[in-house]
Amino acid sequence: MNKTSVLIIDDNNSGLRLDIFLSKNHPDISRASIQAQIKEGSTSVNGNIVRPSYILKAGDKVISGIH
């Protein structure tokens, strides 16, 4: 079963790449797998599909279906 997570970026995570941020939150999943899933559209930031290299800003709303 896929689970969707909604995360609001705080100052501590501002400036991180999206794929790095998600790999820290999903240590059991490889970063390459996370990047592939982002490219497939499993994750949005502020309602927009973005690239794995998107730089997060404080207040960004990340909706992720990484599994």
C-alpha positions as a printed Julia matrix, in Angstrom:
67×3 Matrix{Float64}:
  0.0    0.0     0.0
  1.31   3.45   -0.89
  1.22   6.08    1.79
  1.23   9.8     1.06
  3.15  12.13    3.36
  2.59  15.86    3.68
  5.6   17.74    5.01
  6.16  21.44    5.61
  9.8   22.49    5.25
 11.3   24.27    8.24
 14.4   26.47    8.46
 16.59  23.45    9.3
 15.8   21.8     5.95
 15.68  24.95    3.84
 18.41  24.89    1.19
 18.45  21.09    0.82
 17.78  19.37   -2.49
 14.42  17.61   -2.55
 15.97  14.18   -3.19
 18.42  14.56   -0.31
 15.66  15.71    2.05
 13.49  12.7     1.12
 16.41  10.28    1.42
 16.95  11.51    4.99
 13.26  10.84    5.71
 13.37   7.42    4.0
 16.77   5.94    4.95
 15.63   2.47    3.86
 15.18   3.63    0.22
 18.15   4.41   -2.02
 18.57   7.97   -3.25
 18.56   6.68   -6.85
 15.16   5.1    -6.26
 13.87   8.3    -4.69
 15.14  10.33   -7.67
 13.4    7.96  -10.1
 10.13   8.18   -8.17
 10.3   12.0    -8.1
 10.86  12.0   -11.89
  7.79   9.76  -12.26
  5.72  12.43  -10.48
  5.3   10.84   -7.05
  6.17  14.07   -5.26
  5.01  17.66   -5.57
  6.15  20.88   -3.94
  3.54  23.59   -3.46
  1.3   21.72   -5.91
  3.91  21.55   -8.68
  5.82  18.55  -10.0
  9.5   19.4    -9.61
 12.9   17.87  -10.34
 14.91  15.93   -7.75
 17.37  18.85   -7.68
 14.71  21.35   -6.54
 16.09  23.43   -3.66
 13.66  23.52   -0.77
 12.66  26.74    0.96
 11.17  27.22    4.42
  7.39  26.94    4.19
  7.39  24.7     1.1
  4.66  22.05    1.22
  5.97  18.68    0.05
  3.45  15.96   -0.8
  5.27  12.7    -1.29
  4.19   9.22   -2.32
  7.69   7.74   -2.04
  7.55   4.01   -1.28
